[in-house]
Amino acid sequence: MTRLTVTNRAIDGSRRVLTDAALKFLEELESVFGSRRRGLLEAREERQARLDAGERPNFLPDTRDVREGEWTISPVPAELLDRRVEITGPVDRKMIINGLSSGANVFMADFEDATSPTWTNLVAGQENLMDAVRRIITFEANGKTYELGARVATLFVRPRGLHLEEAHALYGGRPMSASLFDFGLFFWHNAHELVSRGHGPYFYLPKLESHREARWWNDVFLYAQRRLGLPRGTIKATVLIESVLATFETDEILFELREHSAGLNCGRWDYIFSVAKKFRAHGSYCLPDRGLVTMTDTMMRAYARLVIDTCHRRGAHAMGGMSAFIPVKNDEEANELALRRVRDDKEREANDGHDGTWVAHPALVPVARDVFDRLMPTPNQLHRRNHLKPERDELLRVPDGYVTAKGVRSNVRVALHYLAAWLGGRGAVPIDRLMEDAATAEISRAQLWQWIRHHASTDDGRKISLTYVLDLIDEEAGKLREHETLTPDLVDEASEVLRDLVSAPTFPEFLTLAAYERLNRLHDKPAQQPSAAD
């Protein structure tokens, strides 16, 4: 008898996605790897306690042989040699079609920061991907039919991070790992189909903080491949280096995943968030306005160069991050400014040695492609060695800058707007001409908490108190209630969440954790009865 139950199978797509065989596979994964995941989260808490007490991260003494040894990752398939432009987006049907047909080399279907994890979104997303893998996905809206183009991007899937659980899939009465839920369903339904079509099951792994977490994923891959009768190394995964702690273990992370590695990526937004979060107890780590923390800053540049250098020594791709600027409709001057900023960002990445980059909008694919075609005539830059080894102090140097009243208000507005949209079921939201997702919203609310906690002041001398920020939340909520894409109820819900986040005596780890129960209350139908998986 299975110990896995799902709380609602009466939604679109569940008959194809939540099959008894697939749920049995999820049960196996949770049975084998669930307790280890919880142990890794406990290790994060212990590390955080040491950071709060004053410890600073450094390169690990007991893995020196890995860093200094001569080894490379296993070769990647031919279709992954050239990844110069990758587009990311949520797992809704229209975005999947547009992303795969965008002209990019890779489309990353994102269950993490760009998808609001309502039960409906998750199950529909898995069904959409099943159709995409089989090239039968279509979508109709407003009299228009969307379908795949002649050239289709290579598909990557980003499951949710280790800290998240899926409330609708219970193992032994407790929610199972969201990482295993997203990975397991996609792998079960599509791995053989992808291989038969000459591709492979490819993943992006988010928010890893240590090589031990990479080892956990590697063991998951080994188990899954063995279970489905696929050769070792069939799975390939790119790890997002988006925690300041993971930066000190880039060699070790590649080493743990060397059979399954497809490189590392600079997840710049979560990285900035991690700096505020990990050093939250220390006022010396107060960050300036979000707009002043750029990839040209010493800390961010050292981080990017370390990732590139590590990857290339190991024969792995070093992928660039995503500029948040998006095209601006009906304003030629603003649109040209946005495109120029994207172009400048991609030129810096290509010149530094990145092997490809991310964009958030199909219209930006040709912009990024033009830059990389011009500056990277080869399929990648694995041959390049910068021989730059950033010092620990560079990686931990707080960006220069200051806090402005405009920056405080902007953070309130972005966090509030994003939370309202997320609670409404949308995970990628254009706000103030930037594409915001959970990572950028996390920066906004983390900075507010940090500035309040450490009594920061704006450049014009105003103290950033809790009262000041709560008043701004009320002001911005009043404006947002008139927004055409949001309902007043969602704005009120978001206001409550944000007020709790900024006033919490201890730092809330993730806003998606803090708001998840509320999201489910808003979207789940009442009186659901659990049903056995088989």
PENOR-V896819 format. One record per run of one state. SS is the DSSP state (a for helix, b for strand, c for the rest). FROM is the first residue (numbers start at 1). TO is the last residue. If there is no record, write none. Layout:
BEGIN
((SS,FROM,TO) (SS,FROM,TO))
END
This chain:
BEGIN
((c,1,3) (b,4,6) (c,7,13) (a,14,17) (c,18,19) (a,20,52) (c,53,60) (a,61,68) (c,69,77) (a,78,80) (c,81,84) (b,85,89) (c,90,92) (a,93,100) (c,101,105) (b,106,110) (c,111,118) (a,119,133) (c,134,137) (b,138,141) (c,142,143) (b,144,147) (c,148,153) (b,154,158) (c,159,164) (b,165,171) (c,172,173) (b,174,177) (a,178,196) (c,197,201) (b,202,205) (c,206,210) (a,211,228) (c,229,235) (b,236,241) (c,242,245) (a,246,256) (c,257,260) (b,261,266) (c,267,267) (a,268,278) (c,279,282) (a,283,285) (c,286,289) (a,290,292) (c,293,297) (a,298,313) (c,314,317) (b,318,322) (c,323,324) (b,325,325) (c,326,331) (a,332,352) (c,353,355) (b,356,359) (c,360,361) (a,362,375) (c,376,391) (a,392,395) (c,396,404) (a,405,423) (c,424,428) (b,429,431) (c,432,433) (b,434,436) (c,437,437) (a,438,453) (c,454,456) (b,457,457) (c,458,462) (b,463,463) (c,464,465) (a,466,480) (c,481,487) (a,488,503) (c,504,510) (a,511,514) (c,515,515) (a,516,523) (c,524,530) (b,531,532) (c,533,534))
END
